[in-house]
Amino acid sequence: MNLVDRIDALLPQTQCTRCGYAACRPYASAIAGGAPINRCPPGGAAGIHALSRLLGRPERPLDPDCGQEMPPRTAVIDPDACIGCARCLPACPVDAIVGAQHFLHAVLENDCNGCELCIATCPVDCIAMVARRPDRPAPHADDNRRRFEQHLARREREFGERERLLAERKRAARPAT
């Protein structure tokens, strides 16, 4: 296992972007290249400690510019306020929100990693973060990673399908020569 893989294995895989990187893997690559190890609020002090031990770097407090360490949380959607706009669906890096355009959306609590990326996308502010119930622990990093990879693969397939359909329509719209 190379250094980036070992660093990535220590990150919580929430893909929350609070560290300033697009996902956990790019942050792991940056850390391997010398970036600070204290920019992951979901990993918190325990994550900083683990990275410090792996890399032999000094522990520093969590960078406050990245947020603060919090107990595990999950998103909830207010059913009375949700307008079914579906903007939260693509924002969720682990596809933990289900619903369809013009219908109520719901969060799959067992799959929600607490990344908060859905909140900013909601035009009616119907999404809130709440403490996870004790009987519903946060998903394990390996599950988050797997679901994120599935999310990326699904989006790539959808993009490819859209591109294929667009090319077909362009060919069909060309006048015969």
Buried (B, 14 or more C-beta within 10 A) or exposed (E): EEBBEBBBBBBBBBBBBBBBBEBBBBBBBBBBEEBBBBBBBBBBEEBBBBBBEBBEBEEEEBBEEBBEBEEBBBBBBEEEEBBEBBBBBBBBBBBBBBBEEEEBBBBBBEBBBBBBBBBEBBEEEBBEBEEBEEEEEBBEBEBBBBBBEEBEEEEEEEEEEEEEEEEEEEEEEEEEE
